[in-house]
Amino acid sequence: MSYHALFTLVFFLAFVAMAAWVYRPSRKKDYEKLAYIALDADERTAGNLDKGDEQ
């Protein structure tokens, strides 16, 4: 096996391992929580702007 083939195989296995780690079912709740960070920040910003208008 040549050096390049071994190098490719190692990186392919690393990619498959990382993909399996990211898409494992136990991480679903974490990703759902992270998906709402931007929306929560928008709501807080909008709430602060509304309070600022009342002053």
PyMOL commands that place a pseudoatom at each C-alpha (Angstrom):
pseudoatom trace, name=CA, resn=MET, resi=1, chain=A, elem=C, hetatm=0, pos=[0.000, 0.000, 0.000]
pseudoatom trace, name=CA, resn=SER, resi=2, chain=A, elem=C, hetatm=0, pos=[1.480, 3.338, -0.984]
pseudoatom trace, name=CA, resn=TYR, resi=3, chain=A, elem=C, hetatm=0, pos=[1.844, 6.301, 1.342]
pseudoatom trace, name=CA, resn=HIS, resi=4, chain=A, elem=C, hetatm=0, pos=[-0.881, 8.252, -0.455]
pseudoatom trace, name=CA, resn=ALA, resi=5, chain=A, elem=C, hetatm=0, pos=[-3.376, 5.404, -0.235]
pseudoatom trace, name=CA, resn=LEU, resi=6, chain=A, elem=C, hetatm=0, pos=[-2.714, 5.023, 3.492]
pseudoatom trace, name=CA, resn=PHE, resi=7, chain=A, elem=C, hetatm=0, pos=[-3.039, 8.777, 3.992]
pseudoatom trace, name=CA, resn=THR, resi=8, chain=A, elem=C, hetatm=0, pos=[-6.383, 8.765, 2.147]
pseudoatom trace, name=CA, resn=LEU, resi=9, chain=A, elem=C, hetatm=0, pos=[-7.648, 5.798, 4.141]
pseudoatom trace, name=CA, resn=VAL, resi=10, chain=A, elem=C, hetatm=0, pos=[-6.759, 7.419, 7.479]
pseudoatom trace, name=CA, resn=PHE, resi=11, chain=A, elem=C, hetatm=0, pos=[-8.529, 10.673, 6.613]
pseudoatom trace, name=CA, resn=PHE, resi=12, chain=A, elem=C, hetatm=0, pos=[-11.561, 8.841, 5.231]
pseudoatom trace, name=CA, resn=LEU, resi=13, chain=A, elem=C, hetatm=0, pos=[-11.889, 6.851, 8.462]
pseudoatom trace, name=CA, resn=ALA, resi=14, chain=A, elem=C, hetatm=0, pos=[-11.500, 10.050, 10.488]
pseudoatom trace, name=CA, resn=PHE, resi=15, chain=A, elem=C, hetatm=0, pos=[-14.262, 11.675, 8.422]
pseudoatom trace, name=CA, resn=VAL, resi=16, chain=A, elem=C, hetatm=0, pos=[-16.608, 8.717, 8.925]
pseudoatom trace, name=CA, resn=ALA, resi=17, chain=A, elem=C, hetatm=0, pos=[-15.901, 8.718, 12.671]
pseudoatom trace, name=CA, resn=MET, resi=18, chain=A, elem=C, hetatm=0, pos=[-16.605, 12.455, 12.972]
pseudoatom trace, name=CA, resn=ALA, resi=19, chain=A, elem=C, hetatm=0, pos=[-19.806, 12.174, 10.928]
pseudoatom trace, name=CA, resn=ALA, resi=20, chain=A, elem=C, hetatm=0, pos=[-20.997, 9.304, 13.125]
pseudoatom trace, name=CA, resn=TRP, resi=21, chain=A, elem=C, hetatm=0, pos=[-20.223, 11.345, 16.251]
pseudoatom trace, name=CA, resn=VAL, resi=22, chain=A, elem=C, hetatm=0, pos=[-22.092, 14.419, 14.991]
pseudoatom trace, name=CA, resn=TYR, resi=23, chain=A, elem=C, hetatm=0, pos=[-25.185, 12.531, 13.801]
pseudoatom trace, name=CA, resn=ARG, resi=24, chain=A, elem=C, hetatm=0, pos=[-25.572, 10.165, 16.755]
pseudoatom trace, name=CA, resn=PRO, resi=25, chain=A, elem=C, hetatm=0, pos=[-29.124, 10.192, 18.152]
pseudoatom trace, name=CA, resn=SER, resi=26, chain=A, elem=C, hetatm=0, pos=[-28.139, 11.335, 21.646]
pseudoatom trace, name=CA, resn=ARG, resi=27, chain=A, elem=C, hetatm=0, pos=[-27.011, 14.726, 20.268]
pseudoatom trace, name=CA, resn=LYS, resi=28, chain=A, elem=C, hetatm=0, pos=[-30.436, 15.594, 18.819]
pseudoatom trace, name=CA, resn=LYS, resi=29, chain=A, elem=C, hetatm=0, pos=[-31.628, 17.500, 21.907]
pseudoatom trace, name=CA, resn=ASP, resi=30, chain=A, elem=C, hetatm=0, pos=[-28.435, 19.565, 21.970]
pseudoatom trace, name=CA, resn=TYR, resi=31, chain=A, elem=C, hetatm=0, pos=[-28.789, 20.511, 18.315]
pseudoatom trace, name=CA, resn=GLU, resi=32, chain=A, elem=C, hetatm=0, pos=[-32.461, 21.401, 18.736]
pseudoatom trace, name=CA, resn=LYS, resi=33, chain=A, elem=C, hetatm=0, pos=[-31.527, 23.719, 21.598]
pseudoatom trace, name=CA, resn=LEU, resi=34, chain=A, elem=C, hetatm=0, pos=[-28.744, 25.296, 19.551]
pseudoatom trace, name=CA, resn=ALA, resi=35, chain=A, elem=C, hetatm=0, pos=[-31.087, 25.836, 16.611]
pseudoatom trace, name=CA, resn=TYR, resi=36, chain=A, elem=C, hetatm=0, pos=[-33.081, 28.400, 18.603]
pseudoatom trace, name=CA, resn=ILE, resi=37, chain=A, elem=C, hetatm=0, pos=[-30.167, 30.550, 19.814]
pseudoatom trace, name=CA, resn=ALA, resi=38, chain=A, elem=C, hetatm=0, pos=[-30.521, 33.094, 17.011]
pseudoatom trace, name=CA, resn=LEU, resi=39, chain=A, elem=C, hetatm=0, pos=[-34.292, 33.260, 17.411]
pseudoatom trace, name=CA, resn=ASP, resi=40, chain=A, elem=C, hetatm=0, pos=[-34.008, 33.752, 21.166]
pseudoatom trace, name=CA, resn=ALA, resi=41, chain=A, elem=C, hetatm=0, pos=[-31.480, 36.540, 20.644]
pseudoatom trace, name=CA, resn=ASP, resi=42, chain=A, elem=C, hetatm=0, pos=[-33.852, 38.259, 18.190]
pseudoatom trace, name=CA, resn=GLU, resi=43, chain=A, elem=C, hetatm=0, pos=[-36.699, 38.081, 20.694]
pseudoatom trace, name=CA, resn=ARG, resi=44, chain=A, elem=C, hetatm=0, pos=[-34.548, 39.590, 23.445]
pseudoatom trace, name=CA, resn=THR, resi=45, chain=A, elem=C, hetatm=0, pos=[-33.360, 42.347, 21.116]
pseudoatom trace, name=CA, resn=ALA, resi=46, chain=A, elem=C, hetatm=0, pos=[-36.900, 43.087, 19.970]
pseudoatom trace, name=CA, resn=GLY, resi=47, chain=A, elem=C, hetatm=0, pos=[-38.052, 43.136, 23.585]
pseudoatom trace, name=CA, resn=ASN, resi=48, chain=A, elem=C, hetatm=0, pos=[-35.326, 45.616, 24.514]
pseudoatom trace, name=CA, resn=LEU, resi=49, chain=A, elem=C, hetatm=0, pos=[-36.271, 47.864, 21.605]
pseudoatom trace, name=CA, resn=ASP, resi=50, chain=A, elem=C, hetatm=0, pos=[-39.919, 47.830, 22.634]
pseudoatom trace, name=CA, resn=LYS, resi=51, chain=A, elem=C, hetatm=0, pos=[-39.008, 48.791, 26.193]
pseudoatom trace, name=CA, resn=GLY, resi=52, chain=A, elem=C, hetatm=0, pos=[-36.783, 51.570, 24.902]
pseudoatom trace, name=CA, resn=ASP, resi=53, chain=A, elem=C, hetatm=0, pos=[-39.656, 53.049, 22.912]
pseudoatom trace, name=CA, resn=GLU, resi=54, chain=A, elem=C, hetatm=0, pos=[-41.794, 53.378, 26.045]
pseudoatom trace, name=CA, resn=GLN, resi=55, chain=A, elem=C, hetatm=0, pos=[-39.329, 55.623, 27.842]
for i in range(1, 55): cmd.bond("trace and resi %d" % i, "trace and resi %d" % (i + 1))
show_as sticks, trace
zoom trace
